[in-house]
Amino acid sequence: MTINADPQELAKFSELAHRWWDAESEFRPLHQINPLRLDWIDAHARLSGSRVLDIGCGGGILADSMARRGAQVLGIDLASKPLKVAQLHALEAGTPNVEYREVAAEALASEAPGSFDAVTCMEMLEHVPDPSSIVRACSTLVKPGGWVFFSTINRNAKAFLFAIVGAEHLLQLLPKGTHEYARFIRPRELAQWCRNAGLELADTRGMEYNPVTKRYWLSADTSVNYLIACRKPE
């Protein structure tokens, strides 16, 4: 089976792995948006006591915080350096109930279908060759009645200006080359993949950023960054 990953993307995030937990590094935006994502996920899925899978977990920022909310978390990724960083952080911080594995989402779906109360896949779909395959894997992995959460970037002129020109070049919030415009995903495309995979859409939120106040917040505006919550019918 060909692995649904781009070697260049894996290399890009591996190169920066040692800076993942530095809140003032290239990963600062992830640290800043994490409380918003965490509260939004928790409001829907009630993390405490849940078994949660974080796909494309990287250095573990979201996985670690979900475990601290009381979830039993498995974080998976195909970039080994960020995974080592995540494991080391969990050890150093004494984070309970979190483990990490280097495995593809599709492979885990074959191995452990219907094993998780919630599946998160944040800021990852725009980095893989076949995002719809990841959506199908998420649907397979979640239990009936469980939740699946995605976040990604819309594909339009505004998103190009904000996420690439603004975030990578003008404001330098992210390293240049973090995103490729052609891989951005329109909400209706993602919604269709979710429906095709047997998931029901429950909630969509936009995420906005003010470069003056350096503040992020969730809103109804999905024109750039957005999040989708789905449920698998019981």
N, C-alpha and C positions, 0 to 999 in steps of 0.2 A: 504493500500500500504506500502510495506517495504521501509524504507528510505535508499537511496543509500549512506550510510556513515559508517565509522568505528568508533565506540565509543572510542576506544583507541587513534585514530588519533585526534578526537575532543578534548579529554582530554589533549593530549600532547600539542596542540597549546593553549588551554585555560590556562594551567598552566603557560605559559610564556607570557600571554596576556599583563600584565602590562609593559612588556619591549619592546612592539612592536615599539614604536616611539623613542626608544633610539637607535640612529644610531651607537653606539659602542657596542650594545648588540648582542645576538644570531641572531638578525634580520639584522645585518649590511649588509650581502650580498644582502638582498632584497632592502635596501636603495641604495646600490651601483649600482645594475642593473636597478633600476627603471627608471632613465633618458633614458637609452637605449631602454627599452621596450616602454616607453611613446612616444618617438620620432618615433619609428618604427610603432606603432599603429596609431599615428597622421598622419604620411606620407601616410598611406593607407586610413584611414577612415575619415580624417578631423574632429577632435573632436569638434571644436567650433560649437555650435548650434545643435549638435547631441544628441540623447537620447541613453545612453550607460548603459549596464548591466555588472557588474563585479561579476562573479560567483566564490565563494570561496575567498571572499575579505579579510578575516582575519581582521586585525586591520586597513585596509583601505589605505595602502600606495599608491597603484595604483589608487584606486577609487578617493582618495583625489586629486591626481595630475591631473587626467583626468578632474575633475570638475574645477580645476584651469586653465585648457586649454580651458574652455568654454563649456564643455559638461554638460548635465543634467544627473547625474549618480545615479543609484541604485546599491548598493553593497549588495550581499546576502551571507549568510554563515549559517552553522548549529551549530557553536560553539558560544554560547551566550556571553562569556567573551570577546573574541576579538571584537565582534560587539559593545559591550558597550564601549570598548576602542576607536573604530573607531568613534562612535557617540560623545564621549567626546572630541576627538581630533578635530573633525569638529566644535564643539562649541567653543573650546578654540582658534582654529586658525581662526575662522570666515570663514570657507570654504563655498562658496555659492553653491547651486544647487547639494548637495549630500545628499542622505538618505540611510538608512540601514535597512534591514529586515532579520529576522531569518526564512528562508523558503528554502525548497529544490528546486533545479533547475527544476526537473521534475514536481513538484507541481505548480511552477510559469508558466511553459510551458503550463499546462492545463488551467491556469487562464488568462494568458495574451499572447496568441500566436501572433507572428508578431508585437510585440510592440516596438522593439528596432532597431536603425540604426546600432548599433555595439554591439557585445557581446564579453567580454574577459573572459578567463578561464586560469589563469596563475599559474604554479607551484601547480596544484591541482589534475590533473587527476591521478597522481601516488599515491594519498592518498585515493582513493575511491575503493570500491569493484567492481563496474561495470562502468569503464570509458566510454564505448561505449554508455551507457544510458545518460551520461552527454552530449556527443557529439550530440546525437539526440535531447536532450532538447534545446541545443544551436541553432540548426538548426530551431526548432519550434519557438523559441523566437525572432529570427532576422527577420526583414522585407525582402521581396524580394529585391534583389539589395544590401542588407546590408552585413556587414563584421563580421566574427567570427575569433577570435585569440586564439591560444592555445600555452602554453609553457610547456615543460616537459623534461624528461631525457631519453636518449637512453638506450637500454638494451644490453650491450656487456661488454667484459672484461675491456676495457679502461674506460667505464662509471663507472664500479664497483670500479676501482682503483681511479679515479678522484673524483667521487661524494660521495663515502662512505669512503674508506680508506683515501684518501687525505683530503677531505673537513671536514669530521666528526672526524677523529682520528689524523691525522698528523698535519694539519693546524688549526684544531679546529675552522673552519669558521662556522660550524653548530653544534647544540647539537647532541651527539651520539644517534643513533636510529631515526634520522629525516627521513631517507629513508630506504625502504626495497627493495632490488635488484629485487626480483621477480615481483614487481609492476612497474618496469621501462617499458617504451613503445617504441618499435622501430618505427621510422618515417613511415615505410611502413604500420605498423598496424594502426597508427593514421590516415594516409592518407586514408586507406580503410574504417575506421569508418566514416570519413568525407564524402567520396563518397556515402557510404551506406545511410547516413543521408540526401543526396541531396545537399551537399555542393561541390563547385568547388575549388580546390587548386589554390592559386594565388602566394604564395611566401613561401619559407622556408629559415630560417637563423639559423646558429649556434651561440652559445654564448661561448666565451672562457675567460679564466682567467689566468693571470700571477702572481704566488705567490710572485715573487720578487718585481715587481712594484705595486702589489695589484691592477691591472687594469683589468677591464672587457671590452670586445668589441664584436661586432657582426661580423660574418665571414661566409664563405661558409661551414665551418666544423661542421657538425651536429652529430659528433660521441659521444658527451656527452650531453650538454644542447642544446636544439633547440626550435625554434618558428615556428609555422605554421599559415599563414593567408589564410582564405577561404572566398569565396563569395557565397551568396545564389542567384541562377539565378532569374532574374526578370520574 
